[in-house]
Amino acid sequence: MYDLRHTRLTKWLNDGIPLAQAAEWAGNSVPVLLAIYARCVSGQLSELKKRMEAGEDLPELPDEG
């Protein structure tokens, strides 16, 4: 049973599910997920760099006018 749970959490994290959401679903805290699953997450760095460069998910600045 634990192997299935580990597989599901690894998949969620590799699919880009936010840590806080995966932790809630798993009944764990974010620090616990990071301690256990940080080595399992792979292949997201290039996508994150693209999103940062494109300015995605950045908050809009309020109009000063």
C-alpha positions in Angstrom: 0.0 0.0 0.0 2.8 2.4 0.8 4.4 1.9 -2.6 1.1 3.0 -4.3 1.0 6.1 -2.1 4.6 6.9 -2.9 4.0 6.4 -6.6 0.9 8.7 -6.6 2.7 11.5 -4.6 5.7 11.3 -6.9 3.4 11.5 -10.0 1.5 14.5 -8.5 4.7 16.3 -7.8 6.2 15.5 -11.3 2.9 16.7 -12.9 3.4 20.1 -11.2 0.7 19.8 -8.5 1.7 22.5 -6.0 3.4 21.2 -2.9 0.8 22.6 -0.5 -2.0 20.9 -2.4 -0.2 17.5 -2.6 0.6 17.7 1.1 -3.0 18.4 2.0 -4.2 15.5 -0.1 -1.6 13.2 1.4 -2.2 14.3 4.9 1.3 15.5 5.3 3.1 18.8 5.7 5.1 20.5 3.0 8.4 20.0 4.9 7.6 16.3 5.1 7.0 16.1 1.4 10.2 18.0 0.6 12.2 15.7 2.9 10.9 12.6 1.4 10.1 13.4 -2.3 12.5 16.2 -3.3 14.8 13.6 -4.9 11.8 12.2 -6.9 10.8 15.3 -8.7 12.5 15.7 -12.0 12.2 17.5 -15.4 10.5 20.7 -14.2 13.4 23.1 -14.3 13.2 24.0 -17.9 9.5 24.6 -17.8 9.8 26.8 -14.7 12.5 28.8 -16.4 10.3 29.3 -19.5 7.4 30.4 -17.3 9.5 32.9 -15.3 11.0 34.4 -18.5 7.5 34.7 -20.0 6.3 36.4 -16.9 3.5 33.9 -16.3 1.9 33.6 -12.9 3.3 37.0 -11.8 1.0 39.3 -10.0 -0.4 42.3 -11.8 0.8 45.6 -10.5 -2.0 48.0 -9.5 -2.5 51.1 -11.6 -1.1 54.2 -10.1 -3.3 56.8 -11.5 
